[in-house]
């Protein structure tokens, strides 16, 4: 688990409470170990690389978006804020990444507009009755960016099945492609 920046609520002997940046980084609330301090972890800021990628997506209110290789969920959270009543499903092959993303996204998950799923893109399938996606995207996903060419065909077939025919797929190293244009 990455170290998270924290703010602490210090309780003085006079009963006053103040939130202050403590200048420390902790792995979890449990690692703080002090009963006189409440800990508020701060979500990591969005990097300029991720922000630029998200800014370039043609997002619209109500869209269904699939993020492949979501890592800690930074892009998924940002997109869920931008698409109003839409839905984001963010997947990752790493159980640890999904735990971190879920832990850092509780308010967004509570809205019902963001869901994390532990699955590799080569194994991903829409749930029974689930609508296909308007947009799918991936940043630095080995099965899609050429680092694992043996996985690409299967991954692309799964994406084609998950996207609407007019839906768009964005991979950081390629030009966008419509769902109906993905080769079988």
N, C-alpha and C positions, 0 to 999 in steps of 0.2 A: 504494500500500500504506500502511495507517495506521502511525503510529509506535507501537511496542510498548514497554511498560515492561520493563526487564531487570534481572536479577541477574547479577553477575559472580563468577567464581572467580578470586581473585587468588592468584598463586603468588609467595611471598616467596623471597628468596635462600636461606633456610634450608629451603625445600622444603615449608613449611606451606601448606595450601590452605584457603580460607574462601570461602563464598558470602556476598556482601554486596549489598544493594541499591545500585546505583551512582548513582541519581538521574538517569539519562539515559534517553532514549527513542531507539530506533534503528528504522530501516525494515526491516533484516534483519541476520542474523548477519554477513554479508559486510561490512556498513557499519561494523562495529566497528573493524576494521583493526589490531588489536594482537595479537601472537603470545603475549603473556604472560597473556592473559585469555581464559577460556572464557565464552561467553554463554549464558544460559538465559532465553529469552523467556517471559513470563508471559501466560497467556490473559487476555483482557479479562474483567473481572467482569461478571456479568449485571446489567443495569439493572433498576430497580424496575418499569418498564413491561413489560419482557419477562418478568421473574419473575412478575409478577401475571397476565399472560396465560397463561403455562405452568402456573402453579398452578391456574388455573381450568379447564384442560383435564381431561376425565374419563379420564385415562390409566390403563391397567392393564397388568400384566406380560404380555408376549407380543404386545402390539398392534403393528400396522404403521401408521406415521404418515408422512404426506406434509407437508412444509413447503414452501409456495410463497413465493418471494422470501426466501431464507434469509440473504442478505447475508453477514456474516462467520461465520455458523454458530453463534452463541452459543445460540440457542434449541434448535437441533438437538442440540448437544452435551448440553445440560441434559436434554432429553427422552430421549436415548439412555441416560443414567445412570438414569433413572426407570423405564424399561419392561423392565428385565431382559433376557430373551432376545428381546425384540421388535426391530423394525427401523425405522430412520428413513431416509427418502429426502428429501433437501433439494435443492430446485432453485432456480435463479436465472437470469435472462436475461443477467446480467453475467458474462463470463468472469473478470474481475478479482475479483469477489466469490467465485466458486467457487475460484479459486486461493488466496485469503486463507483461506477456510473450510477448505479441504483442508490447507493448511499448518498451521493452528491446531488440527487435529483428528486428527492422526496416531494417537494412542493409541486413540481411539474407532473410527476407521476400521479399525485393525488387528484389532479384535474381530469385524469383519464385521457389526456392528449399525448402522453409519452409512455412508451413501453420499451423495456430492454429485454433482449432474448439472447441466451447463450447458445449460439449455433454458428457454424461456419457457413459461408455463402454457398458452398457446394452441397450443403445439406438443407438449406432453407426452403421451406414451402409455406404458402399462404395457409392460414388456419381455415378449417371448414367454414364456409360462408363469408370469409373475409374478402373485402373488396381489394382489387389490385391497386397499385401505387401510381400516382401522377409523376413522381420523381424518385429516382434512386441515385445515390451518389456514394463514392468511395474515395478516400484520400489515403495513399500509401498502404494499399492492400495488396499483398504479394500475389494473390490468386488473380488479380486483375491488372496489375501494373507491369507484368513481365518477369517478375522475380521468381514466380512459380508457374511457368508456362503449362505444365502438366495439369494444373487445376483450372486453367482459364476456360476451356470449352464447357466444362460442367458448370462452373460459376456463371458463365454467360447464359446458359440454358435456364438456370434457376432464376436469373434476373429477368429473362424474357417472359417466363411464366408468371413472375410477380408484378410486372409492369402492365399498365393499360397499353393497348396497341399504340396510342398517341403519346404515351408517357415517355419521359426522357431519362436517359442514363448519363450521368456525369462521372467520369473517372479522371483523376487529376492529371494523368499523362496522355489523355486522348481527347478528341473532340466529342461533343455530345452526340448521342445516337437515340433514335426513337425505338421504343420497345418492339414494334413490328419489324424493324430493320436489323435486329440482332440475328446474326447467323446461327442456324441450328448446328 
